[in-house]
C-alpha cells in the first residue's frame, strides 16, 4: 500500500532499477550517499551539505521535460559538480523526435546548466547523441554510456548465449508497456508459444491488478481489448506466470 501511495517505485520498477544501479556503483567505503527528489530542494542547502550531485535519468527528453525547467533552475544555482547518467531522448517507432520544437528550449537549458558543472553528459545511446548534436552539443560533451541498469552488478556486463535458438521449452522473461497497442497480441502469442515464459510486470497499475484485482487506467478497456496483460483473465495472469 505504501509503495503505491507514495509512488516509491517511480511509476515503474525500471526507474527503481537504474537508480539503484547508480547507488550501488557509487557505494564505496569513502562515499556517504543521500538520495532525494532534488526538485523542490534548495540550492543553498545542496551547496552547503554535499560535494557532488548525481542525476540518474531515463528517457527524460520528452514533452513532460517542459516541467523540468525547475531542475535546470536548480542546477544553475549550484556551485558543486553535477553528473548526469543515462539520459535519453523520446521517439516514435519511426525514429522521429517527439515534440522536438516544444522541448528544445528546455533541453538546451538543462544541458547548458549541467555542462557548466560537468565536462560531459552521459546518454543512453547513439540516438540521443545525434539529438543533442543537432542542438549544438558536440561529441566532446556527450558520452554514450547506456542504461545504468546494465551495471547493477559492476562495470562489466557479461553476455552468455546459453542456447543457439529459442524453442517451445525455453525460459523467457517478458516485459511490456501495456499502453502500446501492439504489445497485446504479442503477449498473447508468446504466452501460447512459450509455456515457460514469465511476465515481469513493471508499472503501478499492474501492481494494483496483481494485489487487488483492479487495473485502474483510463485506457484499461482499450488495453484489454488489444490483449494486453491488464486483466485477471489474461493467460499470463490467470496461469500465475
trRosetta pair geometry for C-beta under 8 A, 3 or more apart (Angstrom, degrees):
i j d omega theta_ij theta_ji phi_ij phi_ji
1 4 6.2 -64 -156 38 31 104
1 5 6.1 21 156 -14 69 113
2 5 5.8 -59 -137 43 30 107
2 6 5.7 -1 174 9 69 116
2 8 6.9 34 127 -19 81 135
3 6 7.0 -73 -136 52 14 88
3 7 8.0 56 165 -109 49 9
3 8 4.7 -87 -135 42 61 116
3 9 6.1 35 -176 -21 104 100
3 207 7.4 -97 109 160 124 156
4 7 7.3 17 -172 -74 28 47
4 204 5.9 124 -127 -158 83 107
4 207 6.6 -167 -82 102 107 127
4 208 6.7 91 -119 -73 146 90
7 10 6.6 82 156 -85 91 25
7 11 6.7 11 -161 -53 109 53
7 204 7.1 -42 -120 -83 75 148
8 16 7.9 45 133 -94 69 120
9 12 6.5 -63 131 155 109 8
9 13 5.2 -42 -169 -84 126 60
9 15 6.7 118 155 64 62 102
9 16 4.8 -52 -148 -44 72 127
9 204 6.8 168 62 -75 117 88
9 207 7.9 135 28 -40 152 156
10 15 3.4 -109 98 107 130 143
10 16 6.0 171 28 -54 108 69
10 19 7.2 118 -10 -11 156 142
11 15 6.2 75 50 -1 86 143
11 203 6.6 -27 158 -139 69 83
11 204 6.1 -86 -153 -13 39 113
12 15 5.9 108 67 2 66 96
12 16 7.9 -128 114 1 43 91
12 202 4.2 32 -168 146 111 98
12 203 4.4 -39 -96 -94 101 63
12 204 7.0 -108 -77 -21 56 71
13 16 4.8 -46 -154 35 55 119
13 17 6.2 61 147 -28 75 97
13 202 5.0 -126 35 -148 90 69
14 17 5.6 -50 -149 30 34 113
14 18 6.8 20 161 -9 67 102
14 58 7.2 81 124 -112 109 140
14 149 7.4 -68 -161 -55 71 155
14 202 5.7 16 -24 -160 93 132
15 18 6.6 -59 -146 39 29 97
15 19 6.2 25 159 -14 64 114
15 58 6.3 -73 -100 -38 80 139
16 19 6.1 -66 -149 42 26 109
16 20 6.0 23 159 -18 66 113
17 20 5.9 -60 -146 39 25 108
17 21 6.3 30 155 -25 63 106
17 149 4.5 36 130 -117 108 122
17 152 6.9 -52 -176 -82 87 130
18 21 5.4 -46 -146 30 35 117
18 22 6.8 36 155 -17 63 100
18 56 5.6 175 131 169 93 124
18 58 6.6 139 48 -80 154 88
18 86 6.2 -135 -175 104 134 163
18 147 5.8 -91 -105 178 124 92
18 148 4.5 102 -163 63 87 99
18 149 4.3 -70 -84 -48 72 90
19 22 6.0 -55 -156 34 33 108
19 23 6.5 34 148 -20 65 107
19 35 7.7 78 170 -136 118 132
19 56 5.0 162 -106 81 59 145
19 148 7.9 86 -65 84 20 138
20 23 5.3 -52 -147 36 37 116
20 24 6.3 37 154 -20 68 103
20 152 7.0 28 102 -128 94 100
21 24 5.9 -55 -151 35 30 109
21 25 6.4 30 153 -20 64 106
21 56 7.7 141 65 -134 85 147
21 148 4.5 161 91 138 124 92
21 149 4.9 -172 -24 -106 151 38
21 150 7.6 78 -162 41 159 35
21 151 5.7 110 176 76 119 69
21 152 4.2 -81 -106 -88 99 66
22 25 5.7 -54 -147 35 33 112
22 26 6.3 16 160 -7 66 111
22 54 6.5 -180 166 142 129 130
22 56 4.2 -145 -7 -73 156 131
22 85 5.7 136 -107 84 130 155
22 86 8.0 -125 -65 8 121 128
22 148 4.9 -10 -57 179 89 155
23 26 6.3 -70 -150 45 26 100
23 27 6.2 37 152 -41 65 108
23 33 6.3 127 -148 156 82 158
23 35 6.8 -24 -98 -70 125 122
24 27 5.5 -48 -143 17 32 118
24 152 6.4 61 47 -162 147 53
24 153 7.9 -24 127 -87 151 31
25 148 7.4 -110 -4 -164 141 107
25 151 6.0 34 -77 123 128 117
25 154 8.0 139 -103 -118 81 28
25 155 7.7 96 -129 -68 110 75
26 31 5.7 -117 159 131 82 168
26 33 5.9 114 108 -89 114 130
26 54 6.7 -145 -68 1 159 171
27 31 6.6 -135 -129 74 27 120
27 33 6.2 -66 -91 -7 74 142
28 31 4.9 78 50 9 82 105
34 50 7.1 -113 43 -95 123 118
36 41 6.3 71 133 -68 134 136
37 40 6.5 24 112 38 100 116
37 41 7.6 169 98 -33 56 101
38 41 5.0 -63 -159 18 53 128
38 46 7.5 44 -143 -87 103 142
38 53 7.0 78 -114 -156 150 122
38 55 7.3 -71 17 -99 149 97
38 71 6.9 75 94 -124 109 90
38 74 6.3 153 146 129 104 162
39 68 7.6 -100 -88 -133 134 67
39 70 5.1 69 -145 111 105 122
39 71 5.5 -59 -83 -73 99 82
39 74 6.9 -141 -108 -20 52 147
40 70 7.7 23 -48 158 54 136
41 45 6.3 -114 178 66 93 120
41 46 5.9 79 137 -49 127 112
41 74 6.8 70 68 -141 86 139
42 45 4.4 84 73 3 98 105
42 46 7.1 -174 92 -6 53 84
43 46 5.7 -57 -149 39 37 111
43 47 6.1 37 155 -20 70 107
43 74 5.6 180 -74 -156 98 67
43 77 3.6 -44 -122 106 177 118
43 78 5.5 -130 -151 -72 104 62
44 47 5.9 -55 -146 37 28 111
44 48 6.2 21 157 -16 63 113
44 77 7.9 -51 -45 146 60 121
45 48 5.9 -63 -146 40 28 107
45 49 5.8 -7 169 6 68 119
46 49 6.6 -74 -131 48 21 90
46 50 5.4 -37 -168 34 64 120
46 53 6.3 19 -178 -74 130 122
46 74 7.8 70 12 178 153 106
46 78 6.2 -49 101 -112 126 104
46 80 6.9 -124 139 26 92 129
47 50 7.6 -51 -86 50 8 78
47 78 6.0 -180 -73 -144 93 63
47 79 4.9 58 -131 34 119 99
47 80 5.9 -177 -118 -19 60 101
50 53 6.5 82 117 -66 140 73
50 80 6.2 -136 101 38 85 177
51 80 6.1 170 175 -149 25 130
51 81 7.7 5 147 35 65 96
52 80 5.9 -145 -90 158 31 116
52 81 5.0 -17 -122 71 84 99
52 82 7.6 168 -168 -87 64 30
52 83 6.8 13 176 1 109 108
53 75 7.6 -151 88 -111 149 82
53 78 6.4 -69 3 -142 141 162
53 80 6.1 113 -10 93 91 114
53 81 7.3 -170 32 98 69 52
53 82 4.7 -14 71 -112 104 77
53 83 7.3 175 93 26 54 65
53 117 7.9 6 50 141 107 149
54 82 7.8 172 -83 -160 29 50
54 83 4.9 -14 -115 66 72 103
54 85 6.5 13 -176 -7 95 119
55 71 7.9 97 -128 -172 146 129
55 82 6.8 17 -6 -177 111 94
55 83 6.9 -179 25 90 71 51
55 84 4.9 -22 70 -109 108 65
55 85 6.8 169 84 21 52 74
55 87 7.9 17 115 -59 107 110
55 114 7.9 -95 36 -111 138 123
56 85 4.9 -31 -105 71 61 110
56 86 6.1 13 -157 44 69 118
56 148 5.6 -64 -139 15 112 159
57 60 4.7 -46 -177 -20 120 132
57 84 6.2 -11 5 -165 127 92
57 85 6.8 148 18 72 75 54
57 86 5.7 178 62 85 64 76
57 87 4.1 11 87 -89 134 78
57 88 7.5 -173 118 9 95 67
58 86 7.1 -7 -92 126 35 105
58 87 7.6 21 65 -127 13 46
58 88 6.4 -44 159 31 44 108
58 147 8.0 23 -123 -128 70 100
59 62 6.1 49 134 -31 92 119
59 87 8.0 110 -115 -174 21 54
59 88 4.2 -48 -101 84 63 108
59 89 6.9 -23 -153 95 83 12
59 90 5.0 97 163 -77 116 81
59 124 7.4 -38 -82 0 70 155
60 65 5.7 98 156 -95 74 108
60 68 6.9 47 178 -48 112 167
60 87 5.3 -54 33 -145 114 96
60 88 7.0 114 18 50 64 57
61 65 5.6 3 -130 -50 34 159
61 87 6.7 85 -26 162 98 104
61 88 6.7 -129 25 111 99 37
61 89 4.3 -39 76 -109 129 61
61 90 6.0 -161 90 1 67 80
61 103 6.4 126 -175 142 71 143
61 107 5.3 47 -132 -105 106 124
61 128 7.1 138 26 -130 141 101
61 131 6.9 137 118 128 158 150
62 65 5.7 131 56 -18 44 100
62 89 7.7 134 -61 -168 69 46
62 90 3.6 46 -87 -4 102 150
62 98 6.3 11 -137 80 83 118
62 99 7.0 76 -171 50 56 122
62 103 6.8 -140 159 -83 11 160
63 66 6.5 -21 174 -4 53 108
63 90 7.7 -76 -8 65 68 150
63 98 6.8 -73 -37 128 96 105
63 99 4.3 52 -81 51 95 169
63 102 6.3 25 -126 90 82 134
63 103 6.2 -119 -101 -59 38 116
64 67 5.5 -29 179 18 69 114
64 68 7.5 75 130 -25 68 98
65 68 4.8 -47 -161 22 58 122
65 103 5.1 63 64 -145 118 118
65 106 5.2 156 126 111 96 136
65 107 6.4 36 132 -68 150 80
65 110 7.6 -79 -179 -19 115 150
66 69 6.9 -11 178 -23 44 101
66 102 6.6 -45 -67 149 127 101
66 103 6.2 -109 -57 -106 82 73
66 106 5.3 -150 -106 -40 47 157
67 70 7.1 -19 157 8 62 106
68 71 4.5 -24 -176 22 86 116
68 72 6.6 91 130 -17 78 90
68 106 6.4 103 65 175 87 125
68 110 6.6 14 117 -82 116 135
69 72 5.2 -48 -150 38 46 116
69 73 6.1 51 149 -24 70 101
69 106 5.6 -96 -69 -126 86 101
69 109 6.7 21 -124 88 83 148
70 73 5.6 -50 -146 35 31 113
70 74 6.6 35 151 -21 62 103
71 74 5.6 -51 -151 33 34 113
71 75 6.5 32 153 -17 66 104
71 110 6.7 26 95 -118 103 109
72 75 5.8 -55 -147 37 32 109
72 76 6.3 37 153 -25 65 106
72 106 7.0 -153 -22 -162 146 70
72 109 4.6 47 -167 125 157 105
72 110 4.5 -101 -86 -87 107 65
72 113 4.9 158 -156 0 75 153
73 76 5.7 -51 -149 31 30 116
73 77 6.9 20 155 -13 61 108
74 77 6.1 -70 -159 37 32 104
74 78 6.9 39 148 -37 66 102
75 78 5.6 -47 -154 13 39 118
75 82 5.6 41 -141 -99 105 172
75 110 7.3 82 35 -146 146 62
75 113 4.1 100 98 145 118 123
75 114 6.0 -34 178 -73 154 60
75 116 7.9 129 143 56 99 107
75 117 6.6 -127 -176 9 97 142
76 113 4.8 -76 -66 -126 75 116
76 116 7.5 52 -119 54 58 148
78 82 6.2 99 83 -53 151 118
78 117 6.2 18 89 -95 115 151
80 117 7.2 44 99 -157 42 124
81 117 5.4 150 -144 168 39 90
81 118 6.0 94 -168 -80 86 78
82 113 7.9 -12 66 132 158 83
82 114 5.5 -117 103 -136 122 70
82 117 3.9 54 21 103 98 136
82 118 5.4 -99 76 -31 65 113
83 118 5.5 140 -92 -111 53 143
83 122 7.4 28 176 2 86 115
84 87 5.4 -15 163 -19 119 121
84 114 5.3 -9 -22 -149 124 151
84 118 7.0 -177 7 57 81 162
84 121 4.8 -3 65 -143 125 82
84 122 5.9 -169 101 38 68 77
85 122 4.8 3 -124 69 45 137
85 145 7.0 -71 -153 84 72 146
85 148 5.4 52 144 -67 118 127
86 122 5.8 -9 -36 117 43 106
86 123 7.2 80 -144 -156 21 19
86 124 5.5 57 -164 -77 67 80
86 145 6.4 -92 -75 83 68 106
86 146 7.0 -28 -112 105 95 38
86 147 5.5 76 -147 -132 128 40
86 148 4.7 -97 -36 -23 149 91
87 121 6.6 -39 36 170 124 109
87 122 7.1 117 14 87 78 61
87 123 5.6 -51 70 -112 73 66
87 124 6.9 -121 91 -22 26 89
87 128 6.9 164 107 -169 72 151
88 123 6.4 116 -89 -169 54 80
88 124 3.7 -9 -80 13 109 135
88 125 6.9 33 -120 20 107 87
88 127 7.6 39 -159 81 92 106
88 128 5.0 -113 -137 -66 54 139
89 97 6.3 -47 167 -122 127 97
89 127 6.1 -132 56 126 112 96
89 128 4.5 165 -1 -105 95 77
89 131 4.3 83 -56 11 162 169
89 132 7.9 -154 -51 -37 124 78
90 97 7.5 89 79 -155 61 62
90 98 5.0 -54 112 41 101 119
90 99 8.0 12 80 38 120 98
91 94 7.8 -123 165 69 98 59
91 95 5.6 6 163 -150 140 29
91 96 6.2 157 -154 72 94 32
91 97 5.8 -55 -98 -97 89 39
91 98 6.0 -180 -114 -16 31 89
91 127 6.6 -99 -4 175 145 138
92 95 7.2 -60 74 4 66 20
92 96 5.7 -1 40 52 104 84
92 98 6.0 113 -33 -68 86 103
95 127 7.5 -130 -149 -128 88 120
96 100 8.0 -98 164 -26 80 122
97 100 3.9 67 108 -72 121 115
97 131 6.1 126 -95 -119 129 115
99 102 4.6 -43 176 42 96 115
99 103 5.5 78 115 -15 98 105
100 103 6.5 -75 -143 46 25 93
100 104 6.0 44 164 -52 66 102
101 104 6.2 -38 -146 1 24 117
103 106 5.4 -67 -164 48 61 110
103 107 5.5 59 142 -25 90 107
104 107 5.8 -58 -140 38 30 109
104 108 6.1 30 163 -19 66 107
104 135 6.5 -176 -150 -111 92 114
105 108 5.9 -57 -147 37 28 111
105 109 6.3 28 157 -19 64 107
106 109 5.7 -55 -148 35 31 111
106 110 6.3 30 156 -18 65 107
107 110 5.8 -56 -148 37 30 110
107 111 6.2 25 158 -15 66 109
107 132 7.8 -135 158 -103 120 78
107 135 6.5 -106 108 -105 116 167
108 111 6.0 -59 -145 40 28 106
108 112 6.2 27 159 -18 65 109
108 135 5.6 -151 -85 179 91 126
108 136 7.6 39 -123 43 108 114
109 112 6.0 -58 -147 38 27 109
109 113 6.3 27 156 -20 63 109
110 113 5.8 -59 -151 35 29 111
110 114 6.4 23 156 -15 66 107
111 114 5.8 -55 -145 38 32 108
111 115 6.0 24 160 -14 67 111
111 121 6.2 -60 -134 -44 88 157
111 132 6.6 151 -109 -140 155 113
111 135 7.3 114 33 106 155 137
111 137 5.6 -78 162 -72 148 148
111 141 7.9 83 177 142 110 129
112 115 5.9 -60 -141 43 27 106
112 116 6.6 36 154 -27 62 102
113 116 5.9 -53 -159 24 30 115
113 117 7.3 0 152 3 60 108
114 117 6.1 -80 -162 49 37 96
114 118 5.6 -30 163 35 79 116
114 121 5.7 74 110 -89 140 107
115 118 6.2 -78 -112 66 34 73
115 119 7.6 29 -146 -158 73 14
115 120 7.8 25 -112 -101 86 14
115 121 6.8 -61 -68 -39 89 102
115 137 7.5 -161 -53 -129 150 115
115 141 5.7 -2 -115 -155 133 124
118 121 7.0 105 96 -72 127 59
119 141 7.4 -138 158 -123 54 62
120 140 7.8 -122 -95 147 96 45
120 141 5.7 176 -119 -167 60 39
120 142 6.5 168 -161 -83 90 13
120 143 4.9 46 161 -11 141 108
121 132 7.3 -165 71 -132 135 166
121 137 7.4 -5 27 169 129 147
121 141 6.4 28 11 151 90 80
121 142 5.6 -22 62 -110 91 65
121 143 7.2 176 80 27 40 74
122 143 5.3 -31 -106 75 62 99
122 144 8.0 99 -160 -140 61 10
122 145 4.2 -17 -162 15 108 136
123 128 4.0 -158 179 103 129 130
123 129 5.7 171 72 -62 146 69
123 132 6.9 -142 -67 -6 152 137
123 142 5.8 2 -3 -169 125 100
123 143 7.0 158 21 78 76 44
123 144 5.8 -43 74 -103 88 55
123 145 7.0 125 53 23 36 79
124 127 7.8 -20 84 55 95 95
124 128 5.5 92 44 1 80 142
124 144 7.5 -16 105 -148 20 75
124 145 7.7 -53 -101 65 27 65
124 146 6.2 36 -155 -150 55 24
124 147 5.7 27 -133 -65 100 68
125 128 5.8 103 58 14 60 96
125 129 7.1 -108 118 -4 38 95
125 144 5.9 46 -137 -146 23 112
125 146 6.9 55 -72 -101 73 53
126 129 5.2 -53 -146 37 39 117
126 130 6.2 40 156 -21 70 102
126 144 6.1 -2 -67 -100 56 148
127 130 6.0 -56 -154 34 28 108
127 131 6.5 29 148 -20 62 106
128 131 5.3 -50 -146 34 37 116
128 132 6.4 30 157 -13 68 103
128 142 7.8 -161 120 -169 87 129
128 144 7.8 143 64 -106 99 85
129 132 6.2 -60 -150 40 28 103
129 133 6.2 33 151 -24 64 107
129 139 7.0 36 -171 -107 116 79
129 142 5.1 148 -128 130 79 134
129 144 5.5 -49 -49 -65 131 103
130 133 5.4 -52 -146 34 33 116
130 134 6.5 37 153 -23 64 101
131 134 5.8 -55 -157 30 30 111
131 135 7.0 19 148 -11 62 106
132 135 5.5 -58 -152 40 41 109
132 137 4.2 -47 161 63 100 121
132 141 7.8 -128 144 94 130 103
132 142 5.2 147 86 -87 142 148
133 136 7.8 119 -176 -14 31 8
133 137 6.4 -94 -85 72 34 64
133 138 6.6 60 -122 -114 80 36
133 139 7.0 8 -92 -53 113 71
133 142 7.2 -106 -57 28 78 151
137 141 4.9 -101 -174 82 90 129
137 142 5.7 95 130 -42 109 115
138 141 5.7 90 63 15 65 97
138 142 7.2 -165 106 11 31 99
139 142 5.9 -77 -129 55 37 91
145 148 7.8 22 121 -75 113 67
146 150 5.4 -17 130 19 132 144
147 150 5.5 110 75 -15 80 96
148 151 6.0 -69 -167 43 55 101
148 152 8.0 96 139 -62 71 64
149 152 5.8 3 -167 -46 53 105
150 157 5.1 -14 169 -100 103 138
151 154 6.5 -103 -167 94 75 22
151 155 5.8 11 -142 -107 118 34
151 157 6.8 -76 -81 -65 64 99
161 164 7.5 64 153 -90 118 37
163 166 7.2 102 101 -81 130 39
163 167 7.7 -108 166 3 145 97
163 170 6.7 -142 62 -115 163 110
166 170 4.6 -80 -151 2 74 166
166 172 7.1 37 -138 -75 125 122
166 194 7.5 -42 174 -95 117 126
167 170 5.2 129 50 -34 58 98
168 193 6.8 -118 -116 170 73 63
168 194 6.5 -164 -153 -107 43 52
168 195 6.9 33 168 9 85 94
169 195 7.3 -20 -109 52 50 99
169 196 6.0 53 -170 -4 48 133
170 194 6.1 -51 63 -138 86 115
170 196 6.5 -164 90 65 32 121
171 196 4.8 -77 -95 137 57 124
171 197 7.7 152 -160 -87 38 37
171 198 7.5 2 -167 0 82 103
172 190 7.2 -109 102 -179 148 118
172 194 5.2 5 22 153 132 156
172 196 6.8 111 16 96 74 81
172 197 4.3 -22 67 -109 104 83
172 198 7.3 173 85 25 53 62
173 197 7.7 170 -82 -158 16 67
173 198 5.7 -23 -109 69 62 92
173 200 5.6 23 -174 -18 100 120
174 187 6.9 145 143 -119 142 79
174 190 6.0 131 -87 117 156 151
174 197 5.6 24 -10 -178 120 113
174 198 7.1 171 24 84 79 40
174 199 5.3 -38 75 -106 97 62
174 200 6.8 171 78 19 40 77
174 236 7.9 -96 72 -121 127 147
175 199 7.1 117 -93 -167 48 62
175 200 4.5 -46 -75 73 102 95
175 201 7.4 165 -129 -92 88 15
175 202 5.6 67 -164 -35 125 117
176 180 7.0 -128 177 51 91 110
176 183 4.0 141 -167 -177 125 135
176 186 7.0 159 -106 84 134 116
176 187 5.6 -72 -21 -68 159 117
176 199 7.7 -38 9 -147 99 103
176 228 7.0 -154 113 -142 137 92
176 229 7.0 118 50 23 127 107
177 180 4.5 71 84 -5 103 110
177 183 6.1 159 61 -16 61 161
177 203 7.9 77 -133 -36 61 131
178 183 6.7 -123 -113 88 27 131
178 184 7.8 65 -154 -73 63 80
178 203 7.1 -108 13 31 111 137
178 205 7.5 -108 47 83 145 125
178 206 6.8 156 -27 -62 140 115
178 217 7.8 167 99 7 129 167
178 223 5.1 43 158 -160 100 138
178 228 4.2 105 -152 173 83 140
178 229 6.7 -110 -101 56 108 65
178 230 5.1 96 -160 -59 145 115
179 217 7.7 -138 -81 -179 100 152
179 219 6.1 64 -122 88 92 150
179 223 6.5 -61 -98 -90 45 122
179 228 7.9 46 -51 -108 23 167
180 183 4.5 74 82 -8 99 114
181 184 6.4 -41 -174 7 46 111
181 222 7.8 -57 -102 151 96 104
181 226 5.0 -128 -151 -132 70 152
182 185 6.6 -56 -167 41 49 100
182 186 6.2 46 144 -19 75 115
183 186 5.2 -60 -143 45 41 117
183 187 5.9 45 158 -27 74 103
183 226 7.8 59 65 130 61 124
183 228 6.0 50 96 -107 94 95
184 187 6.1 -57 -149 32 24 106
184 188 6.7 18 156 -12 61 108
184 223 6.8 -179 -77 -168 120 58
184 225 7.9 -6 -156 93 166 44
184 226 3.3 166 -4 129 162 85
184 227 3.3 117 165 64 97 77
184 228 4.1 -68 -92 -48 86 64
185 188 5.7 -59 -146 40 34 110
185 189 6.0 34 158 -21 70 109
185 226 7.1 -82 -27 171 74 76
185 227 5.4 88 -67 59 43 147
186 189 5.8 -56 -144 38 28 110
186 190 6.2 19 161 -12 65 111
187 190 6.1 -59 -142 42 27 105
187 191 6.2 34 156 -26 63 108
187 199 7.2 44 -149 -106 111 127
187 227 6.4 176 61 132 97 94
187 228 6.3 83 27 -133 145 43
187 229 5.3 -122 165 -30 155 99
187 234 7.4 -5 127 -170 127 128
187 236 6.4 -70 174 -15 107 140
188 191 5.7 -53 -147 32 28 114
188 192 6.7 21 157 -14 62 107
188 227 4.5 -56 -29 179 129 131
188 234 7.8 -109 -86 -151 82 90
188 235 7.1 101 -130 23 66 117
189 192 6.1 -64 -158 38 29 106
189 193 6.1 14 156 -11 68 115
190 193 5.7 -59 -133 44 34 105
190 194 5.6 -18 -178 26 73 111
190 197 5.6 144 149 -126 98 175
191 194 7.4 -73 -122 56 13 74
191 197 6.4 -124 -105 72 44 131
191 199 7.9 -13 -88 -50 101 117
191 234 7.8 -163 -66 166 167 85
191 235 4.5 130 154 85 145 123
191 236 5.1 -112 -103 -57 127 88
191 239 7.8 145 -168 30 112 136
191 241 7.3 143 -133 75 96 151
192 235 7.4 77 -62 66 69 168
193 197 8.0 53 76 -20 73 136
194 197 3.9 80 102 -35 112 111
197 236 7.7 -62 107 -111 103 106
197 241 6.7 56 95 171 67 135
198 241 5.4 -139 -119 -179 55 79
199 229 5.8 110 -168 -64 163 179
199 236 4.2 57 -15 177 141 137
199 237 7.8 -52 57 -59 146 61
199 241 5.7 80 9 117 91 85
201 206 4.0 -147 -167 129 126 138
201 207 6.7 166 123 -63 127 60
201 209 7.9 -142 -142 61 158 113
201 210 6.4 -174 45 -36 161 134
201 229 7.4 -123 -90 107 100 126
202 206 7.0 62 49 45 44 136
203 206 5.1 91 63 13 79 101
203 207 7.1 -134 105 -8 42 90
204 207 5.4 -52 -149 32 37 117
204 208 6.7 41 152 -21 66 98
205 208 5.7 -49 -157 30 35 112
205 209 6.8 38 145 -20 63 102
205 215 5.6 59 165 -159 98 73
205 216 5.9 -141 -132 57 90 63
205 217 4.9 20 -136 -51 155 106
205 220 7.9 -153 -180 -86 135 101
205 230 7.3 -5 129 -135 115 107
206 209 5.2 -45 -152 31 43 118
206 210 6.4 39 152 -17 69 102
206 215 6.9 10 -95 -118 46 100
206 229 7.3 43 -127 108 123 94
206 230 6.8 -96 -95 -111 84 70
207 210 5.8 -54 -146 38 33 108
207 211 6.1 23 157 -12 67 111
208 211 6.0 -62 -140 44 28 104
208 212 5.7 -39 -177 41 67 107
208 214 5.4 -57 146 82 107 82
208 215 6.5 143 85 -104 103 37
208 216 5.7 -28 98 10 162 101
209 212 7.5 -82 -118 60 12 64
209 213 6.5 24 -159 -139 51 16
209 214 6.4 -130 -94 74 52 28
209 215 4.3 15 -76 -72 113 86
209 230 6.5 -146 -75 -159 158 53
209 231 7.7 -101 -149 -89 134 14
209 232 7.2 -164 -176 -61 98 73
209 237 7.2 -64 142 -124 121 145
210 237 7.6 -136 -93 -134 76 104
213 232 5.7 -1 -141 -60 88 132
215 220 5.1 143 110 -128 105 124
215 223 8.0 -117 143 79 142 132
215 224 8.0 145 72 -61 147 106
215 230 4.6 115 -161 178 165 89
215 231 6.8 -81 3 -76 143 47
216 220 7.2 -62 -139 -54 10 138
217 220 4.4 135 63 -56 85 84
217 223 6.9 27 82 9 138 142
217 230 7.2 -60 28 -158 129 142
219 222 5.1 -54 -173 47 78 113
219 223 5.5 81 127 -27 89 104
220 223 5.7 -62 -145 40 30 110
220 224 6.2 31 158 -20 68 105
220 230 5.9 -155 -145 144 78 136
221 224 5.9 -54 -149 34 28 110
221 225 6.4 28 153 -18 63 107
222 225 5.6 -54 -148 37 32 113
222 226 6.4 29 153 -18 65 107
223 226 5.7 -56 -148 37 32 110
223 228 4.2 -50 177 42 90 136
223 230 4.8 40 117 19 123 152
224 227 7.8 60 177 -61 31 17
224 228 6.8 -80 -78 52 29 84
224 230 5.6 -106 -72 76 74 104
224 231 5.0 76 -123 -45 107 125
227 234 7.6 116 -174 -120 56 104
228 234 7.5 -56 115 -98 36 146
229 234 4.4 170 -125 130 63 162
229 236 4.8 -39 -113 60 134 126
229 237 5.8 148 -166 -33 96 102
230 234 7.1 93 30 -30 35 141
231 234 5.0 122 64 -26 80 91
231 237 6.9 -170 91 41 45 148
232 237 5.5 -123 -136 123 36 132
232 238 6.5 92 159 -77 60 78
233 237 7.4 33 46 70 18 116
233 238 6.0 18 -151 -57 28 125
234 237 4.6 71 66 17 92 105
234 238 6.4 -180 78 -9 39 93
235 238 5.6 -56 -125 45 31 108
235 239 5.5 14 176 -5 69 116
235 241 7.5 6 134 30 72 128
236 239 6.6 -54 -127 47 18 98
236 241 4.8 -94 -153 75 63 106
237 240 7.8 27 176 -74 32 30
237 241 7.7 -85 -56 47 18 72
